[in-house]
Amino acid sequence: MVSRVAHLSTAHGRREVRVHLKECNSLAAAGYEVHYIVADGLGDERVGAVQVHDIGASQGRFQRMLIRPWKMLWAARKLRARLYHFHDPEILLIALFLLIGGAKVIYDSHEDVPRSLLSRAWIPKLTRRILSFIFEAFENFVARRISAVVGATPHIAARFARLNKRAVDINNYPLCSEIEKMVDRKGNERTVCYLGGIGRVRGIEEMIRALEHTDAKLILAGPFESAETELAMRALPGWGKVDYRGKVSRASVREIMAASSAGLVLFHPEPNHVDAQPNKLFEYMSAGLPVIGSDFPLWRNLIKENDCGLCVDPLNPAEIASAINSLIDDSKRAARLGQNGRHIVLTKCNWSVEEGKLFNLYESLLGM
C-alpha cells in the first residue's frame, strides 16, 4: 500500500529547495504519495510527482500566524494522510490536533527559533527575550508529544534529542544533480558573490564597506530584508562596486557562482547564527568556490580543517577586504581551496547522504 504523506508550510514557497526539491521529491521517488500544502495564492498544481495544495496567500505576518494555521489544519484533515511533516513554528499548534486524530507528525526545525527571535528586527527589543522564553516552552511542549523532530543542523537536533527519542539531523546539503552541473567554472579573478536573504545581521553592510578597500566587484543576489535596508546600502560608497541581481533562479545562481572567485557568508555572531550551517556555504563549496566565512567555532572547523576557505571577523570590513584581496590576488590558491571544498561536498556533505536519514525516519514511523 502506498503511504500518503503531507508537508505543510505557510512560510515557504512551493518550490522551496529544502522542502520541495529535496524532501518532497526524494520521498516521491521512493514511492510515497506526496502532498505539499502551501499558502502562496498561486493555486493548486502538480509539480512532477508532488501534488501542491494552496490555501491562499497571507496578507502580512500576523495573518500568516493567526489565521492561516487553521486553514492549513482544514486542508490537512481533508487529505487524511498517514504522516504530516511541519516546516514552520507558527503552525505547530495544529500539529497536536492532527496527532489526536491518529496521524504521525514530524516537526522539521529549519533554525533554532528561540535564539533567532532574539535578533528579529520587527520585534521590540524589550520583548524579545520574553517572547523567546515563551516560544521555547511551547516548542518543547509540542516536541515531547509528536512522533519525531528533524533538525536542519546537528545542534538543533541535539537540542530536541533531550525531548524526543526520535530526533534526527537532516542537513541542508546540496543536491547531487546540482553539484554535477557546477563543474565548469570560469571565475572572474576580481569578482566575489553573496547569494541569499540580504540583511544587516547577515553582514551586508560590512560586505559593502569592505569593497572600499579592494578593487573587487560583488555580485549580490537575493531579497533585501526591507526597503529601508536596501536604501541605506545603496547610499554607501562601496555600492558602486555591487552588481545587484535581485531574486534569481536556480540556474542563475549556478551562473553567478561560475563567474565568481569566492563566496561570502558573513553572518553576525547572533545566537541563532553561531551553530547554523547555511545552505549557501555548501553551495559555494559544491561550485568549487573558496569560502570567506564568519569565524565561528563550527564554521572554523569546517572551513579551516578542510582547507576550503578563510575565516574572518564578520564585523570588521578591513579584515573582510584583506581576505578578498588575498584570494583574488592568488588565483592558484583560490582554485586549490575551492577544489578542496568541492571534494568535501562530493564525498560527504551532499543530499544523497541526508535523504537516507529521511527514508529511515519515515520507515520507522510508517513501517514500510
C-alpha positions as CSV (number, residue, x, y, z in Angstrom):
1,M,0.0,0.0,0.0
2,V,1.3,3.5,-1.0
3,S,1.6,5.8,2.1
4,R,0.1,9.2,1.7
5,V,2.2,11.9,3.4
6,A,1.9,15.7,3.5
7,H,4.3,18.5,4.0
8,L,2.9,21.8,5.4
9,S,4.2,25.3,5.3
10,T,2.7,28.8,5.4
11,A,6.1,30.5,5.1
12,H,8.0,28.6,2.3
13,G,7.3,28.6,-1.4
14,R,6.0,25.7,-3.4
15,R,9.5,25.2,-5.0
16,E,11.5,25.8,-1.8
17,V,14.8,24.0,-2.0
18,R,14.8,22.0,1.3
19,V,11.1,21.3,1.5
20,H,10.1,20.5,-2.1
21,L,13.3,20.0,-4.2
22,K,14.9,17.8,-1.6
23,E,12.5,16.2,0.9
24,C,9.3,16.0,-1.1
25,N,11.0,14.9,-4.4
26,S,13.1,12.3,-2.6
27,L,10.1,10.8,-0.9
28,A,8.1,10.8,-4.1
29,A,10.9,9.0,-5.8
30,A,11.0,6.4,-3.0
31,G,7.3,5.5,-3.6
32,Y,5.4,7.8,-1.3
33,E,2.3,9.7,-2.3
34,V,3.5,13.2,-1.5
35,H,1.3,16.3,-1.0
36,Y,2.6,19.8,-0.2
37,I,0.3,22.3,1.4
38,V,1.4,26.0,0.9
39,A,0.0,29.5,1.3
40,D,1.2,31.5,-1.7
41,G,-2.0,32.3,-3.6
42,L,-0.8,30.6,-6.8
43,G,-3.4,27.9,-6.8
44,D,-3.2,24.1,-6.8
45,E,-0.9,22.3,-9.2
46,R,1.0,19.1,-9.7
47,V,4.8,19.7,-9.8
48,G,6.4,16.5,-11.0
49,A,5.3,13.7,-8.6
50,V,4.3,16.2,-5.9
51,Q,0.7,17.5,-5.6
52,V,0.7,21.1,-4.3
53,H,-2.4,22.4,-2.5
54,D,-2.7,26.2,-2.0
55,I,-4.8,27.6,0.9
56,G,-4.3,31.2,-0.3
57,A,-1.7,33.9,0.4
58,S,-1.5,35.7,3.7
59,Q,-1.9,39.5,4.0
60,G,1.0,40.2,6.3
61,R,2.9,38.4,9.0
62,F,0.2,38.4,11.7
63,Q,-2.5,36.9,9.4
64,R,0.0,34.2,8.5
65,M,0.5,33.4,12.1
66,L,-3.1,33.7,13.4
67,I,-5.4,32.8,10.6
68,R,-3.5,30.6,8.1
69,P,-2.8,27.8,10.6
70,W,-6.5,27.0,10.9
71,K,-7.0,27.0,7.1
72,M,-3.9,24.7,7.0
73,L,-5.5,22.4,9.5
74,W,-8.7,22.1,7.4
75,A,-6.7,21.3,4.3
76,A,-4.6,18.8,6.1
77,R,-7.5,16.9,7.6
78,K,-9.2,16.7,4.1
79,L,-6.1,14.8,2.8
80,R,-6.3,12.1,5.5
81,A,-2.6,11.5,5.3
82,R,-0.8,8.9,7.4
83,L,2.0,11.4,8.2
84,Y,2.2,15.2,8.4
85,H,5.6,16.9,8.1
86,F,5.6,20.5,9.5
87,H,8.1,23.2,8.4
88,D,7.1,26.3,10.3
89,P,6.9,27.1,14.0
90,E,3.8,29.3,13.6
91,I,1.7,26.2,12.6
92,L,3.0,23.9,15.4
93,L,-0.2,24.2,17.4
94,I,-2.3,22.4,14.8
95,A,0.2,19.5,14.8
96,L,-1.4,18.5,18.1
97,F,-4.9,18.3,16.6
98,L,-3.6,16.1,13.8
99,L,-1.8,13.9,16.3
100,I,-5.0,13.4,18.3
101,G,-6.6,12.2,15.0
102,G,-4.2,9.3,14.9
103,A,-1.7,10.6,12.3
104,K,2.1,10.6,12.7
105,V,3.5,14.1,13.0
106,I,7.1,15.4,12.3
107,Y,8.4,18.9,13.1
108,D,11.2,20.0,10.8
109,S,13.1,22.8,12.6
110,H,15.0,24.7,10.0
111,E,16.5,27.0,12.6
112,D,16.9,27.5,16.3
113,V,13.8,29.6,16.6
114,P,14.1,30.7,20.3
115,R,17.6,32.0,19.6
116,S,16.5,33.6,16.3
117,L,13.8,35.6,18.0
118,L,16.5,37.4,19.9
119,S,17.7,39.1,16.7
120,R,14.4,39.7,14.9
121,A,14.3,43.4,14.0
122,W,10.5,43.5,13.8
123,I,10.2,42.5,17.5
124,P,10.7,45.3,20.0
125,K,14.0,44.7,21.8
126,L,12.4,44.8,25.3
127,T,10.1,41.9,24.5
128,R,12.4,39.6,22.5
129,R,13.7,37.6,25.5
130,I,10.2,37.2,26.9
131,L,8.9,36.0,23.6
132,S,11.9,33.7,23.1
133,F,11.3,32.1,26.5
134,I,7.5,31.6,25.9
135,F,8.0,30.1,22.5
136,E,10.7,27.8,23.6
137,A,8.4,26.4,26.4
138,F,5.7,25.9,23.8
139,E,8.0,24.3,21.2
140,N,9.3,22.0,23.9
141,F,5.8,21.0,24.9
142,V,4.9,20.1,21.3
143,A,8.2,18.3,20.7
144,R,7.7,15.9,23.6
145,R,4.3,14.8,22.2
146,I,4.8,14.5,18.4
147,S,6.2,11.5,16.6
148,A,9.6,12.9,15.6
149,V,11.7,16.0,15.2
150,V,14.0,16.8,12.4
151,G,16.8,19.4,12.9
152,A,18.4,21.1,9.9
153,T,21.7,21.0,11.8
154,P,23.3,18.7,14.4
155,H,23.0,21.5,17.0
156,I,19.2,21.8,16.5
157,A,18.7,18.0,16.6
158,A,20.8,17.7,19.8
159,R,18.6,20.2,21.5
160,F,15.4,18.2,20.6
161,A,17.0,14.9,21.4
162,R,16.6,15.7,25.1
163,L,12.8,16.0,24.5
164,N,12.0,13.3,21.8
165,K,13.7,10.0,21.3
166,R,13.2,10.3,17.5
167,A,15.2,13.4,16.9
168,V,17.5,13.3,13.9
169,D,19.6,15.9,12.0
170,I,18.9,16.1,8.2
171,N,21.4,18.6,7.0
172,N,20.6,21.0,4.2
173,Y,23.4,19.8,1.9
174,P,23.4,20.4,-1.9
175,L,21.6,18.2,-4.3
176,C,23.9,15.8,-6.2
177,S,22.2,16.8,-9.5
178,E,23.1,20.4,-8.9
179,I,26.7,19.6,-7.8
180,E,27.2,17.8,-11.2
181,K,26.1,21.0,-13.1
182,M,28.8,23.1,-11.3
183,V,31.9,21.6,-12.7
184,D,32.7,24.1,-15.5
185,R,33.9,27.2,-13.6
186,K,35.1,30.3,-15.4
187,G,35.6,32.6,-12.5
188,N,36.4,36.3,-12.8
189,E,39.5,36.9,-10.7
190,R,38.2,40.2,-9.4
191,T,34.6,39.1,-8.5
192,V,33.1,37.6,-5.3
193,C,29.5,36.8,-4.6
194,Y,26.8,36.6,-1.9
195,L,23.6,34.7,-2.5
196,G,20.5,34.6,-0.2
197,G,18.5,36.7,2.1
198,I,20.1,40.2,2.5
199,G,20.1,41.9,5.8
200,R,22.2,43.7,8.4
201,V,22.6,40.7,10.7
202,R,23.7,38.7,7.6
203,G,26.6,41.1,7.1
204,I,25.5,43.1,4.1
205,E,26.8,46.5,5.4
206,E,30.3,45.0,6.3
207,M,30.5,43.4,2.8
208,I,29.8,46.7,1.1
209,R,32.2,48.6,3.3
210,A,34.9,46.0,2.6
211,L,34.6,46.8,-1.1
212,E,36.0,50.3,-0.4
213,H,39.3,48.6,0.4
214,T,39.5,46.3,-2.6
215,D,39.1,46.6,-6.4
216,A,36.8,43.5,-6.4
217,K,33.2,43.5,-7.6
218,L,30.5,41.9,-5.5
219,I,27.6,40.1,-7.3
220,L,24.7,40.2,-4.9
221,A,21.5,38.1,-5.4
222,G,18.5,37.7,-3.1
223,P,15.8,39.8,-1.5
224,F,16.5,42.6,0.9
225,E,15.0,42.3,4.4
226,S,13.4,45.7,3.9
227,A,13.2,48.7,1.6
228,E,14.9,50.8,4.3
229,T,17.9,48.5,4.4
230,E,18.2,48.5,0.7
231,L,18.1,52.3,0.5
232,A,20.7,52.6,3.3
233,M,23.1,50.1,1.5
234,R,22.7,51.9,-1.8
235,A,23.9,55.1,-0.1
236,L,27.3,53.6,0.9
237,P,30.4,54.4,-1.1
238,G,31.1,50.8,-1.8
239,W,27.7,50.2,-3.6
240,G,29.3,51.4,-6.8
241,K,31.2,48.0,-6.9
242,V,28.0,46.0,-6.4
243,D,26.2,44.2,-9.2
244,Y,22.8,43.6,-7.6
245,R,20.7,41.0,-9.4
246,G,17.6,40.8,-7.1
247,K,15.9,37.4,-6.8
248,V,17.2,34.9,-9.3
249,S,16.5,31.4,-10.5
250,R,18.5,28.3,-9.5
251,A,20.1,28.4,-13.0
252,S,21.2,32.0,-12.4
253,V,22.6,31.0,-9.0
254,R,24.9,28.5,-10.8
255,E,25.9,31.1,-13.4
256,I,26.8,33.6,-10.7
257,M,29.0,31.2,-8.8
258,A,30.6,30.1,-12.1
259,A,31.6,33.7,-12.7
260,S,32.9,34.4,-9.2
261,S,36.2,33.6,-7.4
262,A,34.9,33.4,-3.8
263,G,31.7,33.2,-1.9
264,L,30.9,35.3,1.1
265,V,29.0,34.1,4.2
266,L,29.4,36.8,6.9
267,F,26.6,36.4,9.4
268,H,26.9,38.4,12.6
269,P,27.6,36.4,15.8
270,E,23.9,36.2,16.8
271,P,22.7,33.3,18.9
272,N,21.0,31.7,16.0
273,H,24.0,32.0,13.7
274,V,27.0,30.6,15.5
275,D,25.7,27.0,15.4
276,A,23.9,27.3,12.0
277,Q,25.0,25.6,8.7
278,P,23.9,27.9,6.0
279,N,23.0,26.1,2.7
280,K,24.8,28.8,0.7
281,L,28.1,27.8,2.4
282,F,27.8,24.3,1.0
283,E,26.6,25.6,-2.4
284,Y,29.7,27.7,-2.7
285,M,31.8,24.6,-1.9
286,S,29.9,22.5,-4.4
287,A,30.7,25.0,-7.1
288,G,34.4,24.9,-6.3
289,L,34.4,28.4,-4.7
290,P,36.6,29.2,-1.8
291,V,34.5,30.4,1.2
292,I,35.1,33.6,3.2
293,G,33.1,32.9,6.3
294,S,32.4,34.2,9.8
295,D,35.0,33.0,12.3
296,F,32.5,30.9,14.4
297,P,33.9,27.7,16.0
298,L,31.6,25.4,14.0
299,W,32.4,27.2,10.7
300,R,36.1,27.4,11.5
301,N,36.2,23.6,12.0
302,L,34.6,23.0,8.6
303,I,36.5,25.7,6.6
304,K,39.9,25.6,8.1
305,E,40.1,21.8,8.8
306,N,39.1,21.1,5.2
307,D,41.3,23.9,3.9
308,C,38.4,25.3,1.7
309,G,38.4,29.0,2.6
310,L,39.2,31.7,5.1
311,C,37.5,32.7,8.3
312,V,37.3,36.4,9.4
313,D,35.6,38.7,11.9
314,P,32.3,39.4,10.2
315,L,32.1,42.8,11.9
316,N,35.4,44.0,10.6
317,P,35.3,45.3,7.0
318,A,39.0,45.8,6.8
319,E,39.6,42.1,7.7
320,I,37.0,41.0,5.1
321,A,38.7,43.1,2.5
322,S,42.0,41.6,3.3
323,A,40.6,38.1,2.8
324,I,39.0,39.1,-0.5
325,N,42.3,40.6,-1.7
326,S,44.3,37.6,-0.6
327,L,42.2,35.3,-2.8
328,I,41.7,37.5,-5.9
329,D,45.4,38.2,-5.9
330,D,46.3,34.5,-5.7
331,S,44.1,32.6,-8.2
332,K,46.1,29.4,-7.8
333,R,45.4,29.3,-4.0
334,A,41.8,30.2,-4.5
335,A,41.4,27.4,-7.0
336,R,43.0,24.9,-4.6
337,L,40.8,25.9,-1.7
338,G,37.7,25.7,-4.0
339,Q,38.6,22.2,-5.1
340,N,39.1,21.1,-1.5
341,G,35.6,22.3,-0.7
342,R,34.1,20.6,-3.7
343,H,35.7,17.3,-2.7
344,I,34.1,17.5,0.7
345,V,30.7,18.1,-0.8
346,L,31.1,15.3,-3.3
347,T,32.2,12.8,-0.8
348,K,30.4,13.7,2.5
349,C,28.2,16.8,2.5
350,N,25.5,16.1,-0.1
351,W,21.8,15.4,-0.2
352,S,22.2,11.7,-1.1
353,V,23.6,11.1,2.4
354,E,20.9,13.0,4.1
355,E,17.9,11.6,2.2
356,G,18.9,8.2,3.6
357,K,18.2,9.5,7.1
358,L,14.8,10.9,5.9
359,F,13.9,7.5,4.5
360,N,14.9,5.7,7.7
361,L,12.8,8.1,9.8
362,Y,9.7,7.6,7.6
363,E,10.1,3.8,7.6
364,S,10.4,3.7,11.4
365,L,7.2,5.7,11.7
366,L,5.1,4.1,9.0
367,G,6.6,0.6,9.0
368,M,7.4,0.5,5.3
